[in-house]
Structures are given as structure tokens and as C-alpha cells.
Amino acid sequence: MIALFLILSTLVISGCTTLNKEISTKGQEVVTVSRITSEEAKEEMNNNDVIILDVRTEEEYNSGHIENSVLIPIDDLEYKAEEVLTNKEQKILVYCRSGNRSKKAADLLVEMGYTNVYNFGGIKDWPYEIVK
């Protein structure tokens, strides 16, 4: 019994090291969206190969966006994601204006089979430089 407990504990702990994956009660891996802070997103952008996805409108994007971000408005995401975001295992950091659309977009990406999706909310809370 103790050995089983130790094995299960190890599985749970190792599962926690991946921020956006959980183990279901049936032992299956379930992909979820993790909410990260602007600071964590900036660190990821500086240190890793990530896609920064802006899901606002083109007008909003043109008024100011995060450098190197890719624009796919949320209304076009279902139809354009696989064309633009070709690697479903690539780390994708999603943002919008306030965080509502980015949450919906991140959830949609996971439903579409993307496995490494992080929502960091809205550009209105972004404390770093933007491109205009």
C-alpha cells in the first residue's frame, strides 16, 4: 500500500511540473490553459521560443501591440489558426485588451488540439513597451 502511494505521489508531483497539463481521475492527460502573469509572459518571451498571439481586432492591434506578436482576431481564430500556428506543440502566449477574449481564444486553441497554451490577459495590464 505504501509503495502504491509513493508511485501515485511521484506521478502527481511530476505532472505538476508542466503548467498546463493535468492528470484526470481516469489517469488520462488532460490539456488545460494556464493563466500566467505579464511578468511570467515577458520572461518566456525573453528566454524561450514562443508565439505571442494577439486576438484583438486589426484596429486595436494597429493602435499598439506587443513586439513580435502575431495577429489573429478571435473571430478568425477557428479558421486561421492551423494555417498560421502550424506546430500544435509550440508554446503560445495569448493576449487581448482586457483578458476576456484571450481566455476564450486560449480555450478554443486547446479544443483544436494545441497543447502548450498560456493566457496572460490583456495589454491594458502590460507594464512593458508596446509597438505602435
N, C-alpha and C positions, 0 to 999 in steps of 0.2 A: 504494500500500500504506500509506503514511504517512497519507494522507487518511482511509482506512478506519479505521485505528487511532484517529485523532483523533475521528472520528464515534462509534465504539463507546465510547471513553473518556468522551465527553460524555454519552452515553446512560446509561452505568453510574453516573457521578457524579450526574446529575440524578435517577436512580432512587433513590439513597441519601438524598435529602432527604426522602423520605416514609418514615417509620419502619416502617410495616407493609406495604409493597408491595415486591415483588422482580420482577425480570425473569427469566423462565425461560430455559433454553438454547435454547428454540424461539422466543424473542422475545415471548412472551405475558406479560402482567402476572399475577402470582400474589399473592393477598392472604394474608398471614400475620399471626399475632398477635405483637405486640411486648411484651416484658416491660419494665416501667418501674419505677422506684423509688417509694417513698412520697413522696419529695420532689418528683419529677417529676409524680406524680399530683396532689399538692397545688397545684403551680404551674399545672397545667392547669385545675384546679377554680377557682382564683382568677382566671385570665386568659382563659378560653375558655368557650364554651357546650358543656358536656359532660353526659352522663348518667353518673351514678355508680351502678353496678349491683351490688347485694349479692345473692349467690346462696346464702346460708345459709338455715337454716330460720327460720320466723317467731319461734320461741322465742329463737334466737340473736340475731336482729335486734332483738327487744324488749329484750334484755339490754344492748344498746349497739350503735350503728351510726354511720356517718359521716353528718353532716348533709346533708340533701337527697338522700340515696341512695334508690334505688328497689329494692324487694324483689321478686325473682322467684326462689324457691328453684330450685336446679338441676334438681330432679325435675320442675318445671313449665315449665322454660325452653322446651323444644321446642314446647309448646302455647300458651304465653302471650306469647312474645317479640314476635311480629308484631302482637299486639293492643296491647301496651304500648310497644314500641320501633318506632314506625311508620316512622321515617326510617332506612333501612339505610345511609345515608352519615354519619349523626350520629356524633360521637366518643363512644365508650362505654368507660368505665373500669370494669373488673370486679374485684371482690374477694370474699373469703370469710373463713374463720377463719385458715387457715394457708397457702393458696395452691394447694392441690390441686384443689379444686372450681372455683376461678376459672380455672385453666388449662383444665380440661375444658369449662367454660361458654364461655370465650372461643373455643376451637376450634370448639365447636358453633355459635356465632353466625356465625363465618366460613363454616362449611359451609352455613349458612342464607342466606348472601348478604350479611351485614353486612361493610362494607369498612373500618371505622375503629375497630378493637377493640384495646384495650390491657389487659393483665393487670398489676395492681400487687400481687398476692399476697394476704396475709392481714391482717386487722385486728389480729392479735396483734403485728404489727410496725409498726402505725400510730402514729407518735410525736405525733400531734395530737389535739385534742379529739374526743370522741365524744358522741352524744346518747343519753341513757338515758330 
